Amino acid sequence: MARWSIPQRADLRWYRWDDEYVIHHGLSNDTHRLSGDAGRVIEALQLHGMQDAFALAGQCGLDGEALEPILSALADLDLVARC
């Protein structure tokens, strides 16, 4: 099973307002506005480190089908990486 983490080089900073997140990617200097589900994925990976998709889904209250497109979109933005 694939494991996921935050790329060290990303230097992410995140802020949460209600159920919305703003993530700043330090390396690229890009800022992204994310849904609550996507933001919780980033938050869980930053707080708990590398995890497999099953554990990550459980921590974020998501099922595997909902998590897959979120991880794919976050990977396209270089906010998460498959390990």
PyMOL Python script that loads the backbone (N, CA, C, O; Angstrom):
from pymol import cmd

cmd.read_pdbstr("""\
ATOM      1  N   MET A   1       0.838  -1.182   0.000  1.00  0.00           N
ATOM      2  CA  MET A   1       0.000   0.000   0.000  1.00  0.00           C
ATOM      3  C   MET A   1       0.882   1.243   0.000  1.00  0.00           C
ATOM      4  O   MET A   1       1.883   1.300   0.714  1.00  0.00           O
ATOM      5  N   ALA A   2       0.513   2.225  -0.791  1.00  0.00           N
ATOM      6  CA  ALA A   2       1.291   3.459  -0.891  1.00  0.00           C
ATOM      7  C   ALA A   2       1.258   4.225   0.422  1.00  0.00           C
ATOM      8  O   ALA A   2       0.260   4.234   1.142  1.00  0.00           O
ATOM      9  N   ARG A   3       2.367   4.857   0.703  1.00  0.00           N
ATOM     10  CA  ARG A   3       2.458   5.740   1.863  1.00  0.00           C
ATOM     11  C   ARG A   3       2.590   7.159   1.336  1.00  0.00           C
ATOM     12  O   ARG A   3       3.106   7.386   0.241  1.00  0.00           O
ATOM     13  N   TRP A   4       2.120   8.100   2.121  1.00  0.00           N
ATOM     14  CA  TRP A   4       2.103   9.505   1.721  1.00  0.00           C
ATOM     15  C   TRP A   4       2.776  10.358   2.781  1.00  0.00           C
ATOM     16  O   TRP A   4       2.743  10.034   3.968  1.00  0.00           O
ATOM     17  N   SER A   5       3.387  11.453   2.341  1.00  0.00           N
ATOM     18  CA  SER A   5       4.017  12.390   3.273  1.00  0.00           C
ATOM     19  C   SER A   5       4.006  13.791   2.657  1.00  0.00           C
ATOM     20  O   SER A   5       3.651  13.981   1.494  1.00  0.00           O
ATOM     21  N   ILE A   6       4.400  14.740   3.460  1.00  0.00           N
ATOM     22  CA  ILE A   6       4.602  16.113   2.993  1.00  0.00           C
ATOM     23  C   ILE A   6       6.050  16.194   2.515  1.00  0.00           C
ATOM     24  O   ILE A   6       6.956  15.832   3.266  1.00  0.00           O
ATOM     25  N   PRO A   7       6.295  16.661   1.287  1.00  0.00           N
ATOM     26  CA  PRO A   7       7.683  16.809   0.842  1.00  0.00           C
ATOM     27  C   PRO A   7       8.425  17.797   1.741  1.00  0.00           C
ATOM     28  O   PRO A   7       7.932  18.897   1.992  1.00  0.00           O
ATOM     29  N   GLN A   8       9.593  17.414   2.222  1.00  0.00           N
ATOM     30  CA  GLN A   8      10.356  18.270   3.123  1.00  0.00           C
ATOM     31  C   GLN A   8      10.648  19.626   2.498  1.00  0.00           C
ATOM     32  O   GLN A   8      10.616  20.652   3.178  1.00  0.00           O
ATOM     33  N   ARG A   9      10.924  19.625   1.234  1.00  0.00           N
ATOM     34  CA  ARG A   9      11.287  20.864   0.557  1.00  0.00           C
ATOM     35  C   ARG A   9      10.114  21.837   0.416  1.00  0.00           C
ATOM     36  O   ARG A   9      10.313  23.007   0.088  1.00  0.00           O
ATOM     37  N   ALA A  10       8.902  21.358   0.661  1.00  0.00           N
ATOM     38  CA  ALA A  10       7.713  22.188   0.449  1.00  0.00           C
ATOM     39  C   ALA A  10       7.598  23.321   1.470  1.00  0.00           C
ATOM     40  O   ALA A  10       7.090  24.392   1.137  1.00  0.00           O
ATOM     41  N   ASP A  11       8.055  23.109   2.699  1.00  0.00           N
ATOM     42  CA  ASP A  11       7.969  24.127   3.746  1.00  0.00           C
ATOM     43  C   ASP A  11       6.556  24.706   3.823  1.00  0.00           C
ATOM     44  O   ASP A  11       6.348  25.902   3.621  1.00  0.00           O
ATOM     45  N   LEU A  12       5.589  23.830   4.119  1.00  0.00           N
ATOM     46  CA  LEU A  12       4.184  24.243   4.134  1.00  0.00           C
ATOM     47  C   LEU A  12       3.819  24.967   5.418  1.00  0.00           C
ATOM     48  O   LEU A  12       4.273  24.622   6.509  1.00  0.00           O
ATOM     49  N   ARG A  13       2.989  25.975   5.251  1.00  0.00           N
ATOM     50  CA  ARG A  13       2.352  26.681   6.363  1.00  0.00           C
ATOM     51  C   ARG A  13       0.863  26.667   6.074  1.00  0.00           C
ATOM     52  O   ARG A  13       0.453  26.951   4.949  1.00  0.00           O
ATOM     53  N   TRP A  14       0.049  26.344   7.061  1.00  0.00           N
ATOM     54  CA  TRP A  14      -1.384  26.293   6.813  1.00  0.00           C
ATOM     55  C   TRP A  14      -2.147  27.052   7.891  1.00  0.00           C
ATOM     56  O   TRP A  14      -1.709  27.179   9.034  1.00  0.00           O
ATOM     57  N   TYR A  15      -3.281  27.538   7.484  1.00  0.00           N
ATOM     58  CA  TYR A  15      -4.191  28.272   8.357  1.00  0.00           C
ATOM     59  C   TYR A  15      -5.589  27.751   8.110  1.00  0.00           C
ATOM     60  O   TYR A  15      -5.955  27.438   6.978  1.00  0.00           O
ATOM     61  N   ARG A  16      -6.370  27.660   9.177  1.00  0.00           N
ATOM     62  CA  ARG A  16      -7.726  27.124   9.042  1.00  0.00           C
ATOM     63  C   ARG A  16      -8.728  28.156   9.541  1.00  0.00           C
ATOM     64  O   ARG A  16      -8.563  28.757  10.602  1.00  0.00           O
ATOM     65  N   TRP A  17      -9.777  28.340   8.735  1.00  0.00           N
ATOM     66  CA  TRP A  17     -10.918  29.154   9.122  1.00  0.00           C
ATOM     67  C   TRP A  17     -12.150  28.302   8.891  1.00  0.00           C
ATOM     68  O   TRP A  17     -12.448  27.927   7.758  1.00  0.00           O
ATOM     69  N   ASP A  18     -12.869  27.994   9.965  1.00  0.00           N
ATOM     70  CA  ASP A  18     -14.043  27.129   9.889  1.00  0.00           C
ATOM     71  C   ASP A  18     -13.664  25.825   9.181  1.00  0.00           C
ATOM     72  O   ASP A  18     -12.826  25.082   9.693  1.00  0.00           O
ATOM     73  N   ASP A  19     -14.251  25.529   8.028  1.00  0.00           N
ATOM     74  CA  ASP A  19     -13.946  24.287   7.315  1.00  0.00           C
ATOM     75  C   ASP A  19     -13.212  24.574   6.005  1.00  0.00           C
ATOM     76  O   ASP A  19     -13.454  23.917   4.993  1.00  0.00           O
ATOM     77  N   GLU A  20     -12.329  25.545   6.034  1.00  0.00           N
ATOM     78  CA  GLU A  20     -11.561  25.924   4.852  1.00  0.00           C
ATOM     79  C   GLU A  20     -10.108  26.150   5.270  1.00  0.00           C
ATOM     80  O   GLU A  20      -9.838  26.683   6.347  1.00  0.00           O
ATOM     81  N   TYR A  21      -9.198  25.750   4.426  1.00  0.00           N
ATOM     82  CA  TYR A  21      -7.772  25.891   4.713  1.00  0.00           C
ATOM     83  C   TYR A  21      -7.096  26.729   3.644  1.00  0.00           C
ATOM     84  O   TYR A  21      -7.467  26.690   2.471  1.00  0.00           O
ATOM     85  N   VAL A  22      -6.098  27.486   4.073  1.00  0.00           N
ATOM     86  CA  VAL A  22      -5.201  28.185   3.162  1.00  0.00           C
ATOM     87  C   VAL A  22      -3.814  27.620   3.436  1.00  0.00           C
ATOM     88  O   VAL A  22      -3.337  27.632   4.570  1.00  0.00           O
ATOM     89  N   ILE A  23      -3.176  27.126   2.382  1.00  0.00           N
ATOM     90  CA  ILE A  23      -1.865  26.486   2.489  1.00  0.00           C
ATOM     91  C   ILE A  23      -0.862  27.304   1.684  1.00  0.00           C
ATOM     92  O   ILE A  23      -1.097  27.618   0.516  1.00  0.00           O
ATOM     93  N   HIS A  24       0.258  27.647   2.317  1.00  0.00           N
ATOM     94  CA  HIS A  24       1.336  28.328   1.594  1.00  0.00           C
ATOM     95  C   HIS A  24       2.479  27.344   1.397  1.00  0.00           C
ATOM     96  O   HIS A  24       2.970  26.742   2.352  1.00  0.00           O
ATOM     97  N   HIS A  25       2.893  27.190   0.144  1.00  0.00           N
ATOM     98  CA  HIS A  25       3.998  26.305  -0.246  1.00  0.00           C
ATOM     99  C   HIS A  25       5.243  27.180  -0.325  1.00  0.00           C
ATOM    100  O   HIS A  25       5.416  27.945  -1.274  1.00  0.00           O
ATOM    101  N   GLY A  26       6.110  27.060   0.683  1.00  0.00           N
ATOM    102  CA  GLY A  26       7.266  27.945   0.791  1.00  0.00           C
ATOM    103  C   GLY A  26       8.223  27.878  -0.381  1.00  0.00           C
ATOM    104  O   GLY A  26       8.739  28.910  -0.811  1.00  0.00           O
ATOM    105  N   LEU A  27       8.475  26.684  -0.911  1.00  0.00           N
ATOM    106  CA  LEU A  27       9.441  26.546  -1.999  1.00  0.00           C
ATOM    107  C   LEU A  27       8.969  27.244  -3.264  1.00  0.00           C
ATOM    108  O   LEU A  27       9.742  27.955  -3.907  1.00  0.00           O
ATOM    109  N   SER A  28       7.718  27.051  -3.623  1.00  0.00           N
ATOM    110  CA  SER A  28       7.204  27.663  -4.858  1.00  0.00           C
ATOM    111  C   SER A  28       6.602  29.044  -4.608  1.00  0.00           C
ATOM    112  O   SER A  28       6.332  29.782  -5.556  1.00  0.00           O
ATOM    113  N   ASN A  29       6.389  29.400  -3.341  1.00  0.00           N
ATOM    114  CA  ASN A  29       5.742  30.638  -2.935  1.00  0.00           C
ATOM    115  C   ASN A  29       4.307  30.731  -3.464  1.00  0.00           C
ATOM    116  O   ASN A  29       3.798  31.826  -3.703  1.00  0.00           O
ATOM    117  N   ASP A  30       3.668  29.587  -3.643  1.00  0.00           N
ATOM    118  CA  ASP A  30       2.264  29.534  -4.064  1.00  0.00           C
ATOM    119  C   ASP A  30       1.374  29.395  -2.836  1.00  0.00           C
ATOM    120  O   ASP A  30       1.752  28.776  -1.842  1.00  0.00           O
ATOM    121  N   THR A  31       0.197  29.978  -2.924  1.00  0.00           N
ATOM    122  CA  THR A  31      -0.802  29.853  -1.869  1.00  0.00           C
ATOM    123  C   THR A  31      -2.030  29.194  -2.469  1.00  0.00           C
ATOM    124  O   THR A  31      -2.476  29.562  -3.556  1.00  0.00           O
ATOM    125  N   HIS A  32      -2.578  28.213  -1.750  1.00  0.00           N
ATOM    126  CA  HIS A  32      -3.720  27.442  -2.240  1.00  0.00           C
ATOM    127  C   HIS A  32      -4.843  27.483  -1.210  1.00  0.00           C
ATOM    128  O   HIS A  32      -4.600  27.385  -0.007  1.00  0.00           O
ATOM    129  N   ARG A  33      -6.056  27.626  -1.687  1.00  0.00           N
ATOM    130  CA  ARG A  33      -7.245  27.548  -0.839  1.00  0.00           C
ATOM    131  C   ARG A  33      -7.831  26.158  -1.018  1.00  0.00           C
ATOM    132  O   ARG A  33      -8.165  25.759  -2.134  1.00  0.00           O
ATOM    133  N   LEU A  34      -7.960  25.410   0.096  1.00  0.00           N
ATOM    134  CA  LEU A  34      -8.377  24.011   0.032  1.00  0.00           C
ATOM    135  C   LEU A  34      -9.669  23.773   0.802  1.00  0.00           C
ATOM    136  O   LEU A  34     -10.009  24.508   1.729  1.00  0.00           O
ATOM    137  N   SER A  35     -10.369  22.740   0.397  1.00  0.00           N
ATOM    138  CA  SER A  35     -11.559  22.292   1.124  1.00  0.00           C
ATOM    139  C   SER A  35     -11.144  21.779   2.495  1.00  0.00           C
ATOM    140  O   SER A  35      -9.963  21.543   2.749  1.00  0.00           O
ATOM    141  N   GLY A  36     -12.110  21.610   3.362  1.00  0.00           N
ATOM    142  CA  GLY A  36     -11.840  21.062   4.680  1.00  0.00           C
ATOM    143  C   GLY A  36     -11.231  19.677   4.624  1.00  0.00           C
ATOM    144  O   GLY A  36     -10.306  19.377   5.380  1.00  0.00           O
ATOM    145  N   ASP A  37     -11.740  18.818   3.732  1.00  0.00           N
ATOM    146  CA  ASP A  37     -11.199  17.462   3.611  1.00  0.00           C
ATOM    147  C   ASP A  37      -9.739  17.489   3.188  1.00  0.00           C
ATOM    148  O   ASP A  37      -8.912  16.795   3.780  1.00  0.00           O
ATOM    149  N   ALA A  38      -9.410  18.278   2.176  1.00  0.00           N
ATOM    150  CA  ALA A  38      -8.024  18.357   1.699  1.00  0.00           C
ATOM    151  C   ALA A  38      -7.124  18.966   2.769  1.00  0.00           C
ATOM    152  O   ALA A  38      -5.995  18.517   2.967  1.00  0.00           O
ATOM    153  N   GLY A  39      -7.620  19.972   3.446  1.00  0.00           N
ATOM    154  CA  GLY A  39      -6.836  20.596   4.508  1.00  0.00           C
ATOM    155  C   GLY A  39      -6.562  19.642   5.661  1.00  0.00           C
ATOM    156  O   GLY A  39      -5.470  19.643   6.228  1.00  0.00           O
ATOM    157  N   ARG A  40      -7.561  18.822   6.008  1.00  0.00           N
ATOM    158  CA  ARG A  40      -7.358  17.846   7.087  1.00  0.00           C
ATOM    159  C   ARG A  40      -6.305  16.809   6.703  1.00  0.00           C
ATOM    160  O   ARG A  40      -5.581  16.318   7.569  1.00  0.00           O
ATOM    161  N   VAL A  41      -6.212  16.473   5.427  1.00  0.00           N
ATOM    162  CA  VAL A  41      -5.162  15.547   4.965  1.00  0.00           C
ATOM    163  C   VAL A  41      -3.790  16.168   5.197  1.00  0.00           C
ATOM    164  O   VAL A  41      -2.895  15.512   5.731  1.00  0.00           O
ATOM    165  N   ILE A  42      -3.617  17.431   4.800  1.00  0.00           N
ATOM    166  CA  ILE A  42      -2.349  18.130   5.014  1.00  0.00           C
ATOM    167  C   ILE A  42      -2.035  18.207   6.514  1.00  0.00           C
ATOM    168  O   ILE A  42      -0.917  17.919   6.941  1.00  0.00           O
ATOM    169  N   GLU A  43      -3.027  18.594   7.292  1.00  0.00           N
ATOM    170  CA  GLU A  43      -2.840  18.723   8.735  1.00  0.00           C
ATOM    171  C   GLU A  43      -2.418  17.384   9.360  1.00  0.00           C
ATOM    172  O   GLU A  43      -1.493  17.349  10.171  1.00  0.00           O
ATOM    173  N   ALA A  44      -3.078  16.302   8.994  1.00  0.00           N
ATOM    174  CA  ALA A  44      -2.744  14.982   9.541  1.00  0.00           C
ATOM    175  C   ALA A  44      -1.326  14.569   9.160  1.00  0.00           C
ATOM    176  O   ALA A  44      -0.596  14.032   9.993  1.00  0.00           O
ATOM    177  N   LEU A  45      -0.933  14.809   7.924  1.00  0.00           N
ATOM    178  CA  LEU A  45       0.419  14.433   7.497  1.00  0.00           C
ATOM    179  C   LEU A  45       1.475  15.284   8.197  1.00  0.00           C
ATOM    180  O   LEU A  45       2.542  14.779   8.545  1.00  0.00           O
ATOM    181  N   GLN A  46       1.192  16.555   8.403  1.00  0.00           N
ATOM    182  CA  GLN A  46       2.172  17.390   9.096  1.00  0.00           C
ATOM    183  C   GLN A  46       2.277  17.008  10.568  1.00  0.00           C
ATOM    184  O   GLN A  46       3.369  17.017  11.135  1.00  0.00           O
ATOM    185  N   LEU A  47       1.161  16.676  11.183  1.00  0.00           N
ATOM    186  CA  LEU A  47       1.178  16.358  12.610  1.00  0.00           C
ATOM    187  C   LEU A  47       1.694  14.954  12.907  1.00  0.00           C
ATOM    188  O   LEU A  47       2.350  14.740  13.927  1.00  0.00           O
ATOM    189  N   HIS A  48       1.401  13.985  12.017  1.00  0.00           N
ATOM    190  CA  HIS A  48       1.710  12.589  12.308  1.00  0.00           C
ATOM    191  C   HIS A  48       2.742  11.971  11.377  1.00  0.00           C
ATOM    192  O   HIS A  48       3.126  10.818  11.574  1.00  0.00           O
ATOM    193  N   GLY A  49       3.198  12.700  10.376  1.00  0.00           N
ATOM    194  CA  GLY A  49       4.216  12.191   9.475  1.00  0.00           C
ATOM    195  C   GLY A  49       3.674  11.216   8.438  1.00  0.00           C
ATOM    196  O   GLY A  49       2.465  11.132   8.221  1.00  0.00           O
ATOM    197  N   MET A  50       4.574  10.486   7.804  1.00  0.00           N
ATOM    198  CA  MET A  50       4.242   9.573   6.721  1.00  0.00           C
ATOM    199  C   MET A  50       3.216   8.540   7.166  1.00  0.00           C
ATOM    200  O   MET A  50       3.318   7.968   8.252  1.00  0.00           O
ATOM    201  N   GLN A  51       2.218   8.310   6.299  1.00  0.00           N
ATOM    202  CA  GLN A  51       1.160   7.355   6.617  1.00  0.00           C
ATOM    203  C   GLN A  51       0.679   6.670   5.351  1.00  0.00           C
ATOM    204  O   GLN A  51       0.813   7.200   4.248  1.00  0.00           O
ATOM    205  N   ASP A  52       0.116   5.477   5.531  1.00  0.00           N
ATOM    206  CA  ASP A  52      -0.528   4.843   4.385  1.00  0.00           C
ATOM    207  C   ASP A  52      -1.927   5.436   4.234  1.00  0.00           C
ATOM    208  O   ASP A  52      -2.448   6.075   5.148  1.00  0.00           O
ATOM    209  N   ALA A  53      -2.518   5.215   3.078  1.00  0.00           N
ATOM    210  CA  ALA A  53      -3.807   5.825   2.755  1.00  0.00           C
ATOM    211  C   ALA A  53      -4.905   5.372   3.718  1.00  0.00           C
ATOM    212  O   ALA A  53      -5.787   6.161   4.059  1.00  0.00           O
ATOM    213  N   PHE A  54      -4.864   4.120   4.160  1.00  0.00           N
ATOM    214  CA  PHE A  54      -5.881   3.608   5.069  1.00  0.00           C
ATOM    215  C   PHE A  54      -5.856   4.362   6.398  1.00  0.00           C
ATOM    216  O   PHE A  54      -6.900   4.794   6.885  1.00  0.00           O
ATOM    217  N   ALA A  55      -4.685   4.520   6.979  1.00  0.00           N
ATOM    218  CA  ALA A  55      -4.548   5.244   8.249  1.00  0.00           C
ATOM    219  C   ALA A  55      -4.920   6.711   8.079  1.00  0.00           C
ATOM    220  O   ALA A  55      -5.579   7.299   8.937  1.00  0.00           O
ATOM    221  N   LEU A  56      -4.497   7.288   6.979  1.00  0.00           N
ATOM    222  CA  LEU A  56      -4.786   8.698   6.704  1.00  0.00           C
ATOM    223  C   LEU A  56      -6.288   8.930   6.565  1.00  0.00           C
ATOM    224  O   LEU A  56      -6.822   9.901   7.101  1.00  0.00           O
ATOM    225  N   ALA A  57      -6.963   8.047   5.852  1.00  0.00           N
ATOM    226  CA  ALA A  57      -8.414   8.162   5.685  1.00  0.00           C
ATOM    227  C   ALA A  57      -9.105   8.108   7.044  1.00  0.00           C
ATOM    228  O   ALA A  57     -10.023   8.885   7.305  1.00  0.00           O
ATOM    229  N   GLY A  58      -8.671   7.196   7.905  1.00  0.00           N
ATOM    230  CA  GLY A  58      -9.261   7.084   9.229  1.00  0.00           C
ATOM    231  C   GLY A  58      -9.078   8.336  10.063  1.00  0.00           C
ATOM    232  O   GLY A  58     -10.002   8.773  10.748  1.00  0.00           O
ATOM    233  N   GLN A  59      -7.893   8.910  10.008  1.00  0.00           N
ATOM    234  CA  GLN A  59      -7.629  10.128  10.781  1.00  0.00           C
ATOM    235  C   GLN A  59      -8.445  11.309  10.282  1.00  0.00           C
ATOM    236  O   GLN A  59      -8.819  12.187  11.061  1.00  0.00           O
ATOM    237  N   CYS A  60      -8.719  11.330   8.997  1.00  0.00           N
ATOM    238  CA  CYS A  60      -9.424  12.469   8.402  1.00  0.00           C
ATOM    239  C   CYS A  60     -10.928  12.251   8.290  1.00  0.00           C
ATOM    240  O   CYS A  60     -11.654  13.136   7.838  1.00  0.00           O
ATOM    241  N   GLY A  61     -11.397  11.072   8.701  1.00  0.00           N
ATOM    242  CA  GLY A  61     -12.823  10.782   8.621  1.00  0.00           C
ATOM    243  C   GLY A  61     -13.329  10.608   7.202  1.00  0.00           C
ATOM    244  O   GLY A  61     -14.472  10.948   6.897  1.00  0.00           O
ATOM    245  N   LEU A  62     -12.477  10.077   6.332  1.00  0.00           N
ATOM    246  CA  LEU A  62     -12.832   9.877   4.928  1.00  0.00           C
ATOM    247  C   LEU A  62     -12.792   8.398   4.580  1.00  0.00           C
ATOM    248  O   LEU A  62     -12.112   7.619   5.248  1.00  0.00           O
ATOM    249  N   ASP A  63     -13.514   8.007   3.540  1.00  0.00           N
ATOM    250  CA  ASP A  63     -13.353   6.643   3.043  1.00  0.00           C
ATOM    251  C   ASP A  63     -12.295   6.671   1.942  1.00  0.00           C
ATOM    252  O   ASP A  63     -11.930   7.735   1.442  1.00  0.00           O
ATOM    253  N   GLY A  64     -11.813   5.496   1.575  1.00  0.00           N
ATOM    254  CA  GLY A  64     -10.742   5.406   0.585  1.00  0.00           C
ATOM    255  C   GLY A  64     -11.091   6.022  -0.750  1.00  0.00           C
ATOM    256  O   GLY A  64     -10.239   6.634  -1.394  1.00  0.00           O
ATOM    257  N   GLU A  65     -12.340   5.868  -1.179  1.00  0.00           N
ATOM    258  CA  GLU A  65     -12.755   6.426  -2.473  1.00  0.00           C
ATOM    259  C   GLU A  65     -12.725   7.947  -2.456  1.00  0.00           C
ATOM    260  O   GLU A  65     -12.390   8.566  -3.466  1.00  0.00           O
ATOM    261  N   ALA A  66     -13.064   8.553  -1.340  1.00  0.00           N
ATOM    262  CA  ALA A  66     -13.035  10.012  -1.238  1.00  0.00           C
ATOM    263  C   ALA A  66     -11.603  10.531  -1.125  1.00  0.00           C
ATOM    264  O   ALA A  66     -11.296  11.626  -1.595  1.00  0.00           O
ATOM    265  N   LEU A  67     -10.729   9.739  -0.500  1.00  0.00           N
ATOM    266  CA  LEU A  67      -9.357  10.170  -0.280  1.00  0.00           C
ATOM    267  C   LEU A  67      -8.518  10.158  -1.554  1.00  0.00           C
ATOM    268  O   LEU A  67      -7.683  11.043  -1.746  1.00  0.00           O
ATOM    269  N   GLU A  68      -8.721   9.184  -2.417  1.00  0.00           N
ATOM    270  CA  GLU A  68      -7.878   9.049  -3.615  1.00  0.00           C
ATOM    271  C   GLU A  68      -7.816  10.311  -4.472  1.00  0.00           C
ATOM    272  O   GLU A  68      -6.713  10.753  -4.794  1.00  0.00           O
ATOM    273  N   PRO A  69      -8.952  10.920  -4.861  1.00  0.00           N
ATOM    274  CA  PRO A  69      -8.850  12.134  -5.682  1.00  0.00           C
ATOM    275  C   PRO A  69      -8.240  13.315  -4.932  1.00  0.00           C
ATOM    276  O   PRO A  69      -7.610  14.180  -5.541  1.00  0.00           O
ATOM    277  N   ILE A  70      -8.424  13.354  -3.622  1.00  0.00           N
ATOM    278  CA  ILE A  70      -7.814  14.426  -2.829  1.00  0.00           C
ATOM    279  C   ILE A  70      -6.300  14.294  -2.861  1.00  0.00           C
ATOM    280  O   ILE A  70      -5.596  15.273  -3.105  1.00  0.00           O
ATOM    281  N   LEU A  71      -5.790  13.075  -2.611  1.00  0.00           N
ATOM    282  CA  LEU A  71      -4.341  12.860  -2.645  1.00  0.00           C
ATOM    283  C   LEU A  71      -3.767  13.152  -4.024  1.00  0.00           C
ATOM    284  O   LEU A  71      -2.690  13.736  -4.142  1.00  0.00           O
ATOM    285  N   SER A  72      -4.481  12.749  -5.057  1.00  0.00           N
ATOM    286  CA  SER A  72      -4.019  13.000  -6.423  1.00  0.00           C
ATOM    287  C   SER A  72      -3.916  14.500  -6.701  1.00  0.00           C
ATOM    288  O   SER A  72      -2.922  14.966  -7.258  1.00  0.00           O
ATOM    289  N   ALA A  73      -4.944  15.251  -6.311  1.00  0.00           N
ATOM    290  CA  ALA A  73      -4.929  16.704  -6.534  1.00  0.00           C
ATOM    291  C   ALA A  73      -3.833  17.378  -5.712  1.00  0.00           C
ATOM    292  O   ALA A  73      -3.156  18.279  -6.205  1.00  0.00           O
ATOM    293  N   LEU A  74      -3.656  16.947  -4.466  1.00  0.00           N
ATOM    294  CA  LEU A  74      -2.601  17.518  -3.627  1.00  0.00           C
ATOM    295  C   LEU A  74      -1.222  17.182  -4.163  1.00  0.00           C
ATOM    296  O   LEU A  74      -0.310  18.004  -4.079  1.00  0.00           O
ATOM    297  N   ALA A  75      -1.056  15.995  -4.709  1.00  0.00           N
ATOM    298  CA  ALA A  75       0.229  15.609  -5.307  1.00  0.00           C
ATOM    299  C   ALA A  75       0.527  16.457  -6.541  1.00  0.00           C
ATOM    300  O   ALA A  75       1.676  16.835  -6.772  1.00  0.00           O
ATOM    301  N   ASP A  76      -0.506  16.759  -7.337  1.00  0.00           N
ATOM    302  CA  ASP A  76      -0.307  17.617  -8.514  1.00  0.00           C
ATOM    303  C   ASP A  76       0.181  19.013  -8.115  1.00  0.00           C
ATOM    304  O   ASP A  76       0.894  19.665  -8.878  1.00  0.00           O
ATOM    305  N   LEU A  77      -0.201  19.461  -6.934  1.00  0.00           N
ATOM    306  CA  LEU A  77       0.239  20.780  -6.422  1.00  0.00           C
ATOM    307  C   LEU A  77       1.565  20.695  -5.655  1.00  0.00           C
ATOM    308  O   LEU A  77       2.060  21.706  -5.156  1.00  0.00           O
ATOM    309  N   ASP A  78       2.141  19.483  -5.561  1.00  0.00           N
ATOM    310  CA  ASP A  78       3.371  19.214  -4.819  1.00  0.00           C
ATOM    311  C   ASP A  78       3.205  19.489  -3.323  1.00  0.00           C
ATOM    312  O   ASP A  78       4.158  19.872  -2.644  1.00  0.00           O
ATOM    313  N   LEU A  79       1.976  19.290  -2.815  1.00  0.00           N
ATOM    314  CA  LEU A  79       1.724  19.459  -1.390  1.00  0.00           C
ATOM    315  C   LEU A  79       1.887  18.150  -0.636  1.00  0.00           C
ATOM    316  O   LEU A  79       2.146  18.163   0.567  1.00  0.00           O
ATOM    317  N   VAL A  80       1.740  17.014  -1.322  1.00  0.00           N
ATOM    318  CA  VAL A  80       1.995  15.692  -0.747  1.00  0.00           C
ATOM    319  C   VAL A  80       2.777  14.874  -1.773  1.00  0.00           C
ATOM    320  O   VAL A  80       2.789  15.184  -2.964  1.00  0.00           O
ATOM    321  N   ALA A  81       3.423  13.830  -1.284  1.00  0.00           N
ATOM    322  CA  ALA A  81       4.187  12.955  -2.177  1.00  0.00           C
ATOM    323  C   ALA A  81       3.983  11.512  -1.779  1.00  0.00           C
ATOM    324  O   ALA A  81       3.907  11.185  -0.595  1.00  0.00           O
ATOM    325  N   ARG A  82       3.895  10.643  -2.786  1.00  0.00           N
ATOM    326  CA  ARG A  82       3.824   9.204  -2.561  1.00  0.00           C
ATOM    327  C   ARG A  82       5.223   8.719  -2.219  1.00  0.00           C
ATOM    328  O   ARG A  82       6.194   9.082  -2.882  1.00  0.00           O
ATOM    329  N   CYS A  83       5.322   7.903  -1.186  1.00  0.00           N
ATOM    330  CA  CYS A  83       6.639   7.405  -0.743  1.00  0.00           C
ATOM    331  C   CYS A  83       6.792   5.942  -1.077  1.00  0.00           C
ATOM    332  O   CYS A  83       7.829   5.347  -0.784  1.00  0.00           O
TER     333      CYS A  83
END
""", "prot")
cmd.dss("prot")
cmd.show_as("cartoon", "prot")
cmd.util.cbc("prot")
cmd.orient("prot")
